[in-house]
Amino acid sequence: EFQPSVQYLQLMISIYMVMAFSPLVNFLVVNLVTEKEKKIKIGMKMMGLSDGAFWLSWFITYAVITTATAIVVALISAFVIFPHSNFVIVFAMLLMYGLSVISFSFILTP
């Protein structure tokens, strides 16, 4: 009977925890490029939108999605996978990683 080691499972699950945030990069970059192709950003700038407000709106939108994802992944990991870990620390780590993924996506957009 096959019994996988706990260390192997923890390693694999931690990789999947990081991969939970990877679709955000794709969605954010595609949405930003689509908005630029349709010249929506230029139209909003002509109406008086500042660059800071534009980028802040996208950041807040995806920060809410990232926070929800971080809560779900932290709940699963802190109580099921890593029962001796602190939920707040796991959540803070995942949230900071998710916010850095958003910033990385901004760098990838033209």
N, C-alpha and C positions, 0 to 999 in steps of 0.2 A: 504494500500500500504506500502510495506516494504522500509524503508530508513535506510541504515546502518550508524552508527556514523562515523565521520571522524577519530576519535582517533583509533577506531578499525581497520579501513582500513590502517591507517598509521602504526600501529603496525604489521599487517599482511604483508604489503608490505616491511617493513624493515626486516622482517624475510626472505622473499624471496630474498631480495638483498644480504643477507649474504649467502644464499644457492646457489647463482649464482656462487660462487667460489668453492663449494664443489666438483664438478666433476674434478677439477684440481688435487686434492689430489689423486683420484683414477687413473687418467691417468698418473701422474708423477710416482707414486709408481709402477704401472704395468710396465711402460716403463723401469724404473731402474732395477726392478727385472728380467724382460725379458733379458735385456742387461747383467745382471750378470749370469743368467742361461746359456746363449749362450756363455759365457766367452769372450765376446767382450771387456769388460773392461780390463781383464788380457792381452789380445792381444795388446791393445793400450798401456798398461803400459810397455809391453816388447819392444814396439817400441819407448818408451821414453816419453810418456804422463805423466805429473805430476798430482797428485791428485787435486791440486788447479785448473788446467785448465779443468779437467773433470767436477768438480762440478760447476765451473763458466759457462761452456757451457750449462749445464742443467738449471742453474739459469737464464741465459740470455734468453734462449729459452722460458721458461715459464713466465719470466717477461714481455716479449712482449705480450704473450697471456693475461696475467693478466692486463696489461695496456689497451689493447683493450676492455676487459670486463669491467674494471673500467670506461672507457670513456662512454661506452654505458649505463651502469647502472647509472652513475652520470648524464648523460644527461636526462635520463628518470625521475630520482628521483628529480633532482634540478628544472626542469622546469614544470613537470607534477604533481608529487605527493606532493612535498614540495616546492611550488612556492616562499616562502619567505626565502629560504635557499640560501647560496652562493655556486655556482657551484664549485669553486676552493677548498673550504673546504670539500665538499662532495667527490670530486674526490680524494683529498689527503688522506682522511680517507679510502676510498675504496681501493686505491692503496697500502697504508701501510698494510691494512688487507690482501690483496692478496699476497703481498710479505711475510708476516708472515706465510701465508698458505703454500707457497713454502718451507720456512725454516722448517715448521712442517713436511712436506712430506719428507724432507731429513732425519729427525730424525726417521721416521717410516721405512726407508729402511734398510735392513740388511747389 
